Amino acid sequence: MSAVNYGEVCGRILRDYGLDQAHTPMHALSPLPIELLDATPQRALHAVDVTAKYKLYYIDSFAAALAIEQKATLVTSDSDFRKLGHGFPVVWLKVWHAHEH
């Protein structure tokens, strides 16, 4: 997982659930086989290429570019990634919001 996208997830949790829950992703990710990777200049340029090719938002392009680099499956609930096409490996998550139930 790109450090950029990790920050995006933390920011979303902070916005939706408050400061007390903002550090939840770090604790939730620790037992999973997920590695946080830096946003290097090379990765930033690859994200630019992905943005241009697939018309994704730049921050989403970090996730897609890293999946390409690592030959990994992208795990997301963001329907914008449908722009990548059927040949791109994606696991689609359904997001459950506590305030909806």
ChimeraX attribute file (.defattr): number of C-alpha atoms within 10 A of each C-alpha:
attribute: neighborCount
match mode: 1-to-1
recipient: residues
	/A:1	20
	/A:2	21
	/A:3	16
	/A:4	16
	/A:5	18
	/A:6	16
	/A:7	12
	/A:8	14
	/A:9	15
	/A:10	18
	/A:11	16
	/A:12	13
	/A:13	18
	/A:14	16
	/A:15	12
	/A:16	13
	/A:17	14
	/A:18	12
	/A:19	13
	/A:20	9
	/A:21	13
	/A:22	17
	/A:23	14
	/A:24	14
	/A:25	14
	/A:26	11
	/A:27	9
	/A:28	9
	/A:29	12
	/A:30	10
	/A:31	8
	/A:32	8
	/A:33	6
	/A:34	9
	/A:35	11
	/A:36	12
	/A:37	14
	/A:38	12
	/A:39	17
	/A:40	11
	/A:41	9
	/A:42	9
	/A:43	19
	/A:44	18
	/A:45	14
	/A:46	19
	/A:47	24
	/A:48	19
	/A:49	15
	/A:50	22
	/A:51	19
	/A:52	13
	/A:53	12
	/A:54	16
	/A:55	16
	/A:56	20
	/A:57	15
	/A:58	16
	/A:59	16
	/A:60	19
	/A:61	25
	/A:62	26
	/A:63	24
	/A:64	28
	/A:65	22
	/A:66	21
	/A:67	19
	/A:68	16
	/A:69	11
	/A:70	10
	/A:71	10
	/A:72	14
	/A:73	14
	/A:74	19
	/A:75	16
	/A:76	15
	/A:77	13
	/A:78	12
	/A:79	9
	/A:80	13
	/A:81	22
	/A:82	13
	/A:83	12
	/A:84	16
	/A:85	10
	/A:86	8
	/A:87	6
	/A:88	16
	/A:89	15
	/A:90	19
	/A:91	11
	/A:92	14
	/A:93	11
	/A:94	9
	/A:95	9
	/A:96	8
	/A:97	9
	/A:98	7
	/A:99	7
	/A:100	5
	/A:101	5
